[in-house]
């Protein structure tokens, strides 16, 4: 990429959400690995983490996001929050020198604390954080990858359990999925009601056939996963994945993931990713299916 003058501008979802989504896909291809966020996390940040703002059409998180772009409107960097005070930097590989400018902007913008991240192998970014007296935190996030080849044998469901297709226009069904999410992650406030679930389907990257739900014999939602497609790279990103605590140990997570993987293979996708922290039972499922652990994300606090 020819180096052109760079300017910084405010981010708005209406104008820039899909521009950034495409930038993430394009830089995945350039890095040949996950270095920036994947499209699933970017989408879930808007419609899940900040789902209440999305439903209210009042996106406060936009004021904590900036774009760096060339004079011909090509994005080369994005800085934004996930949780308040937790900033992430997405950078084109030819413009990593912008990272310090991004960090300085984040320091000016953060209200109280400033939390930043780096991949475990990113010695350059970690050196930058050290220059700014960063303190490494205990928290880490994980990524796993699977190359898609032959179809998987379906995982047999317990008697009376079955897959259903969620109708995102059905308010009652969306409320049931929200309750399932809250049972799986009781401390999370992300998917706190059915309106937020319904909002997920309004994302430009959403595909309804990539939602996989298992119900029990009484039609209670028991397990699910959502896959977000990166159509440019033919990659499926899984988030979230979970099983109701009442059904842990029944292999339902493997069932929904296997169903999702076979759907991706039928759609001619080439790779699958699972990000975020999961417990050891889930990790065992990922390993059985052939997912390989990648480098992890480290977090730092900047005083």
N, C-alpha and C positions, 0 to 999 in steps of 0.2 A: 504494500500500500504506500503510495506517494504521500510524504508528510505534508499536510496542509495546515494552515492556521487553525488553532483550536479555540472554541468559545464554550462557555458554560451557560446553560439555560435551565430554567425551572422545568420540572416534570409535571405533566398532567396525564391522567389515565386516558382521557378522551383522545388526545393527540399522540401519545407516546407509548401506551401500554404494548401494543403489538409491535411497534418499532423496536422496543427493548426485547420483547420475546424473540423477534427475528435475529437481533444482535446476539442473543445468547445461543441460538442455534448455529449461527455463522461462526462464532468464536469457538464453539465446541468442535467444529470441523477443523478450525485452524490449530487449536491446541492438541487435537487428536485424543482428547480425554476431557473429563470434567475438571475444569479449572474455575470457570465462573459458575453461577447457579445454573441448574437445569430449568427447563420450561415449567415443570410441575411445581417447583418451589416458588417460582415467580408468580404463577397463577394463584397458588394457594395463599401467597402473601396478600394478594388483593382480595380474593373472594372468601378466604378462610380466616387468616390472622386478623385482617381488617374487614371481616365480613359485616360487622354491625355498621361500619361506616359506609360500606358499599350499598347495603340495603337502605340506609338513610340518605344515600346520594350526597354524603358530606364527608369527603375523603381527607381527613386531617393528615394522614400519613404522606400525602403528596408534598406538603411543605418541608418534609424531611427527605426529599429525593431531588437529585440534580443529574443532568445529562451533560457530558462533554462531547462535542461533535465538531467535525471539520466544516470548512466553509461551504462544502457541497452537501451538507446535512447528513453526513455519515457518522453514526454514533461510534465513538471509540472508548467511552467509559461511562459508567453509571454508578452513583453512590446513593444508597437508600437505607431505610431502616426495615427491620422486621418487628421485633419488640421495641418499645421506647428506649432510646439510648443505645440500641444494638445495631451497628452500621455494617453494611456489606459493600464491597467494592468489586464491580464487574469491569474488567479491563481488556481491551484488544491487546494481543501479544506484542504488537509493534508500538504500543503507547503505555507501557508499564511505568514510564517516568512520571505519569500523571498521578500515581498512587499517593505521593506525598501531598500534592495539592488537594486530593480528595480527603485525605486524613485531616488536613488543616481545616477544610470546610466543615467536616464532621465535628471537629473540636469546637468550632465557633457555634455550631447549631445545637449540639447536645445540651439538654437542659441540666442534667445532674452528672451522671456517669457516662462514660463512653466505652462501649464494648466493641471490639473489632475481631476479625477472624482471618486466618490464613490456613492454607493446606499444609500438611505436615512437611512436605518436600519444598515448600516455597521459602527458601532461605533469604531471598531478596526482600520479600515483604516482612518477614520476621525481623530482619536486620533493621528495616525502617521502624518497626514498632519499638525495637530495643533503643534506637536513637531517641525515641520519644518517651523512654522510661516505662515501657509497658510492663505489666505484671501478668504472667501467664496464669490462666484460670484452669481449674480441674475439669471443667465441662469439655466434652468432645462430641462431634457428630461423625457418623460413619456413612460410607458409601459402598455399594456392592454392585457388581456387574455380571451379566450373563449374556453370552453370545447365543442367539436363537438359531437352532438348526432343525432337528427333527421334532415332531410333536411329542408331548408328554402323555403318558398314560393318565387318564383322569383319576383323581383321588376320590374314592368311594365315599359318599356321604352316609351318615348314620340313617337308620330307618326313619322315614317320615320327613327328613330334611330335604330341601330342594333349593335350586336357584330360582330367583325371580328377576325380572327387569323392572327397575324403579321408574315410575312415572314422576318426573320432577315437577309436573304441574299438579300433582295430587298433594294437597297440603298435609293431609293426615299421614301419608307415607313419608313425606319429608320430615315431619315431626318424629316419626319412629326412627329414622336414620340419625337425626340429631340426638335422640335419647341414647341410641346405641353408641354414638361417638362419646357422649358424656360418661357412659358407663365404662368405656375402655380407657378414656383419659379423664378421670374425674376432676383433675386440677386445671384442665384446659378450659378456656372460655371462648375458643375459636368458633366452634359450630354449636352455638348455644340455643338455636331454635330452627324451626323448619324453614323460615324465610331465608336464612343464610344457606341452607342446603339447596333450596330452589334457586338461589342466586348463583350457585356454582355452575348451573346449566346455562347461564347467560354468558359465560366466558367464551370468547371467540375460539379458544382452543379445546373446548369441551366436546366430547363425543359420547352420547348416551350409551352406546353399545360397549363402552369401556368402563362401565360401572358394574360390579359383580357383587351380588348380595345372596347370602344363604339365609333362609328362614327355617324355623323349627316346625314341628307338626302342628303347632297352634298359630302359625304365621307370625310369630315374634321374630324380629330381626336378630340373627345370631352372629353373623360375620360379614365382612365386606372388604372390598378394596376398590380404589379408583385409579385408573391409569390415564396419564396425560400424554398425548402424542407429540413427539417432535417429528413432524412429517418430512422436514428437510433431510434429517439424518436417519430416518426410519428407526427411531428409538422410542421405546415406551418407558415412561417414568412413573413408578408406583408411589402414590401417596394420597390418602393414608391407607394402612392395612390394619385390620384389627378384628378380634373376636370378643364377644361378650364374656365377662369373667365366669358366668355360669356354665359356659361351654368350653372353657380351656381344657386341653387334653384330648379333645375329640378330633383334632387334625383339620379343623375347619379353615384355618389360615392356609394350609397347604392346598386345600380344595379350591379356594378362591384364587390363589396365585396361579395354580396350574391351569384353571379355566381361563384366566387372563393371559397367560403365556401362550396357550394354544390359539386364542383369538388373535393375538399379535402375529403369530406365525402365519395364520390364515390371511392376515392383512399384509403380509410380506414385510413385516418389521424384522430388523436384524439384531437388535440388542435390547436388553431390559436393564433398568437401573432401579435399585431400592436405596433411598437415602434415609437419614435420621437414625435416632437411637431406638433399638428394639431389645426386648429381653432375651434371655438365653434360649427359651423355648422357640421363639421366632427365629433366632439365629440358626438354630438346628435345622429348621425348615428350609431356610435359605441355602444352607450348605447341602442338604439332601438334594435340592433341585439344581445344584451346580453353581450357584452364585459365588463369585470370588470377591473377597474383601479388597477394597482399594485403599488409597491413602485416606487419612481422616482429617477432619477440620479441627483446628485448635483455636481457642478463644483467648483474648487478651483484654485487660482493662488499661486504658490510658489515663493516668492521673490528670 
